[in-house]
Amino acid sequence: MLLDNYRKALDKSAQGWIDDRHAFCTPWGFELSDIRVPTMIWHGTADVFSPPSHSEWLAVRIPDAKLVFMPDAAHFTAITMMPKLMVWAATGRRW
């Protein structure tokens, strides 16, 4: 599935990929401390692409952010977590 997604994302242009890479190292145009909506930061502790410390860094800077660590989940476990996260975002139900 991941390989198919990459193929589709890049079949016409790499511009989206370039924009994402650019966003990793340039200002976003707002401060994280300005976020005023319910925010959940979900992180799998077995993620080898992004360390848990990055999620902790975000949670400290976003007011009232809810930080959820899932033991033994990896980076792409987020794909299977998306339905639950979307319900949380749409309804505000407790995690």
DACORGI-V148653 format. One line per field, one symbol per residue. ss: DSSP state (H for helix, E for strand, C for the rest). phi: phi as a letter, one per 20 degrees, with the letter a starting at -180 (. if undefined). burial: # if it has 9 or more other C-alpha atoms within 8 Angstrom, else .. A space follows every 50 residues. Layout:
# DACORGI-V148653
ss->???
phi->???
burial->???
This chain:
# DACORGI-V148653
ss->CHHHHHHHHHCCCCHHHHHHHHHCCCCCCCCHHHCCCCCEEEEECCCCCC CHHHHHHHHHHCCCCEEEEECCCCHHHHHHHHHHHHHHHHHCCCC
phi->.fffffgffdfdaegfffffffffccgenbegfefcdgcdddbefefeec fgffffffffedglfedcddgmedgefggfeggffffgffdmfff
burial->........##...#.#......#.................#######... ##..##.##..##.#.#..#..###.##........###......
